[in-house]
Amino acid sequence: MPRLSAADGCPVVPQPTKEQVQQEYERIWRQIGSRSIEELVDLPLMTEPELRGTMDVLNAVVAPALWTDENLFCLVILPDGKPQLEHGTATDRASPTSV
């Protein structure tokens, strides 16, 4: 299984603070910007294998993060949107943030 890091846009803190969650939330909204729902829906499919692997790992830790720490759960699902906004959606996979 690949190791994720901050460089991947993934959480590296086992018990993040509410402030860290808020910063990530605001970053995602800045990245979305003024895009319409239609623009988000029309994003191409993600094709890069490394990014798809990152998405797989994030999806695998969603449930454990939910039962471990609320802030960790938020930091697991929020970065899930970052690669999709930059490199296309992963709608062919189960993802909490797939458009």
LINKADA-V213159 format. One record per backbone hydrogen bond with DSSP energy under -0.5 kcal/mol. CO is the residue of the C=O (numbers start at 1). NH is the residue of the N-H. If there is no record, write none. Layout:
# LINKADA-V213159
[[CO,NH] [CO,NH]]
This chain:
# LINKADA-V213159
[[2,4] [5,8] [5,10] [6,9] [12,14] [13,16] [17,21] [18,22] [19,23] [20,24] [21,25] [22,26] [23,27] [24,28] [25,29] [26,30] [27,31] [28,32] [29,33] [32,35] [36,40] [37,41] [38,42] [40,43] [44,89] [48,52] [49,53] [50,54] [51,55] [52,56] [53,57] [54,58] [55,59] [56,60] [57,61] [58,62] [59,62] [61,65] [62,66] [63,67] [64,68] [65,68] [65,69] [65,73] [69,73] [70,74] [71,75] [72,76] [73,76] [73,77] [74,78] [75,79] [77,81] [78,81] [78,82] [79,83] [80,84] [81,85] [82,86] [83,87] [84,88] [89,46] [90,93] [93,95] [95,98]]
